[in-house]
Amino acid sequence: MDESLYGACMVKRICLVAVPVILSLILAVWVFSDQGGSASPVRGTGDLDGDGRIEEYLLADHRLRVQEEGQFIWQSPPEWSVDHFVLGDVDNDGTVNLAISLWKTGSFGEIKPFWQTGEDTSYKNHLFILKFTGDTFKPVWCSSDLDCPMVSFAICDVNGDGLNELVVEEGRYRKVRGNKYTLDAAAPLRTTVWQWEEWGFSRKKASSSPEGSF
């Protein structure tokens, strides 16, 4: 793992936490839990719709719940097993998103591509990007099965170009049975950096790995 990348993200987080009132929104907050994140609750706060009212985010027992002024306003569907989440402007449009790493059955949603003719039964890791608008969360972009499961991730500007990147600590899958997979806890990890490119992410070129996209 490249510790310098995560160090840069943590510095950014500390600086932003010092001025949330001035900015009236959190540009990047690093919040994640380990795979199987039910061991202890994970919390975060943000004002994603910019109305001056702070939302509270709680991840416990693989379920993410959001409340505002003591009232629950959203929770992740029961078919999602949520690992961790991050609040940040991952698509660089000036608004903060809710980015979620989750496990679920099916690589696609209700509308499947033409080449998917059989039943979609795969159980793997996904990345969903949501935005808070109209008093609810709506999808901005939802991945199909990821090639490598996300162990943790952060949103920050790692190279000082004024644009946020998605810094991901990736692991490997371990087959459980059939098309069901889980994280291989014994496999080595690697850090990759991704940039939003209009629709989806492209991996920034590194000396140790080729460019890619998802």
C-alpha positions in Angstrom: 0.0 0.0 0.0 1.2 3.5 -0.8 1.1 5.2 2.6 1.8 8.6 1.1 -1.5 8.6 -0.7 -3.5 7.9 2.4 -1.4 10.3 4.3 -2.3 13.1 1.8 -6.0 12.2 2.2 -5.9 12.3 5.9 -4.2 15.8 5.9 -7.0 17.0 3.6 -9.6 15.7 5.9 -8.1 17.4 8.9 -8.0 20.7 7.1 -11.6 20.5 6.0 -13.0 19.5 9.4 -11.6 22.8 10.7 -13.8 24.9 8.4 -17.1 23.2 7.9 -19.2 26.2 8.9 -17.4 28.6 6.5 -17.7 26.2 3.6 -21.3 25.1 4.6 -20.4 21.7 3.2 -17.8 19.0 3.6 -15.8 18.7 0.4 -14.2 15.5 1.4 -14.6 13.2 4.5 -12.8 10.0 4.8 -15.0 7.4 6.5 -14.6 3.7 6.1 -14.8 0.4 8.0 -13.1 -2.9 7.4 -14.7 -5.7 5.4 -17.4 -7.1 7.5 -17.9 -3.6 9.1 -20.5 -4.8 11.6 -17.8 -5.1 14.3 -18.3 -1.5 15.4 -20.5 1.4 14.1 -18.9 3.9 11.8 -20.2 7.5 11.8 -19.9 10.6 9.6 -21.6 14.0 9.2 -22.2 16.3 6.2 -24.5 18.7 4.6 -24.9 17.2 1.1 -27.9 19.2 0.0 -26.4 22.5 1.3 -29.5 23.5 3.3 -27.5 24.2 6.4 -28.9 21.2 8.3 -26.3 18.5 9.1 -27.0 14.9 8.2 -25.7 12.1 10.4 -24.5 8.9 8.8 -24.3 5.6 10.7 -23.0 2.3 9.3 -23.8 -0.6 11.5 -24.5 -4.3 10.8 -23.8 -3.6 7.1 -26.7 -1.1 6.9 -26.2 2.6 6.3 -28.7 4.9 7.8 -29.0 8.7 7.5 -30.8 11.0 9.8 -31.3 14.8 9.9 -32.4 16.7 13.0 -33.2 13.4 14.8 -35.4 12.0 11.9 -34.3 9.1 9.7 -34.4 10.2 6.1 -32.8 7.3 4.3 -31.4 3.8 4.7 -29.6 1.4 2.4 -31.8 -1.4 1.0 -31.6 -4.7 2.9 -30.2 -6.5 -0.1 -27.0 -4.3 0.1 -24.3 -5.5 2.5 -22.5 -2.2 3.0 -18.8 -2.3 3.9 -17.9 1.4 4.1 -18.8 4.8 2.8 -17.2 8.2 2.0 -18.6 11.7 1.6 -16.8 13.7 -1.0 -17.0 15.4 -4.4 -15.8 12.3 -6.3 -17.1 13.5 -9.8 -15.7 17.1 -9.3 -19.0 18.9 -10.1 -18.8 21.1 -6.9 -21.3 19.0 -4.9 -20.6 16.3 -2.3 -21.6 12.7 -3.1 -22.2 9.7 -1.0 -19.9 6.9 -2.2 -20.7 3.4 -0.9 -18.8 0.1 -1.2 -21.3 -2.7 -1.0 -21.8 -6.4 -1.8 -25.0 -7.6 -3.5 -26.3 -10.3 -5.8 -26.4 -9.4 -9.5 -23.9 -7.4 -11.5 -26.6 -5.3 -13.1 -29.9 -3.6 -12.1 -33.3 -4.2 -13.5 -32.2 -3.4 -17.1 -29.6 -5.9 -18.2 -27.3 -5.6 -21.2 -28.2 -7.6 -24.3 -25.4 -10.1 -23.7 -26.7 -11.1 -20.3 -29.2 -13.7 -21.3 -29.3 -15.9 -18.2 -30.0 -15.3 -14.5 -27.6 -12.8 -13.0 -26.6 -14.5 -9.7 -23.1 -13.2 -9.1 -22.4 -11.9 -5.6 -19.5 -9.5 -5.6 -18.4 -6.0 -4.6 -19.8 -2.8 -6.1 -19.2 1.0 -5.9 -22.3 3.2 -5.9 -22.2 7.0 -6.1 -25.3 8.8 -4.8 -26.4 12.4 -4.4 -28.8 13.9 -1.9 -31.5 15.9 -3.7 -35.2 16.3 -3.3 -35.1 15.0 0.3 -33.7 11.6 -0.8 -30.6 10.0 -2.2 -30.6 9.3 -5.9 -28.0 7.3 -7.9 -25.4 9.2 -9.9 -23.5 6.1 -11.1 -23.5 2.5 -10.0 -20.9 0.0 -11.0 -21.4 -3.6 -12.0 -19.2 -6.3 -10.4 -15.8 -4.8 -9.6 -12.8 -6.7 -10.9 -11.1 -6.3 -7.5 -13.0 -5.8 -4.2 -12.5 -2.5 -2.4 -11.0 -2.9 1.1 -11.1 0.8 1.8 -11.1 4.0 -0.2 -10.8 7.8 0.1 -11.7 10.9 -2.0 -9.0 13.6 -2.1 -6.8 15.5 -4.5 -3.6 13.5 -4.3 -1.6 15.3 -6.9 -2.6 19.0 -6.3 -4.3 19.5 -9.7 -7.5 20.8 -8.1 -9.5 17.7 -8.9 -10.3 14.9 -6.5 -9.3 11.4 -7.1 -10.6 8.1 -5.8 -7.8 6.3 -3.9 -8.7 2.7 -3.5 -7.0 -0.1 -1.4 -7.9 -3.2 -3.4 -7.9 -6.9 -2.4 -8.9 -10.1 -4.2 -11.9 -12.3 -4.3 -12.3 -15.7 -2.7 -14.9 -18.0 -4.1 -17.4 -19.2 -1.5 -19.7 -21.4 -3.7 -21.2 -21.1 -7.1 -21.2 -17.4 -8.1 -20.8 -16.1 -4.6 -17.5 -14.4 -3.6 -16.1 -12.8 -0.5 -12.9 -10.9 0.3 -9.8 -13.0 0.5 -8.4 -11.8 3.8 -5.0 -13.5 3.1 -4.4 -11.9 -0.3 -2.0 -8.9 -0.6 -3.4 -5.4 -1.1 -2.6 -2.8 -3.6 -3.4 0.9 -3.9 -4.8 2.3 -7.1 -5.9 5.9 -8.0 -8.9 6.6 -10.2 -10.3 9.7 -11.9 -13.9 10.5 -12.8 -14.2 10.7 -16.6 -17.7 12.0 -17.5 -19.2 8.6 -17.0 -17.3 6.1 -14.9 -13.7 6.0 -13.5 -10.4 5.5 -15.3 -7.3 4.4 -13.4 -4.4 6.7 -13.4 -1.3 5.2 -14.9 1.2 3.9 -12.5 4.6 2.3 -13.1 3.4 -1.0 -11.5 0.0 -1.4 -13.3 -1.6 -0.5 -16.6 -4.5 2.0 -17.0 -8.0 0.6 -16.8 -11.6 1.7 -16.2 -14.8 0.7 -14.5 
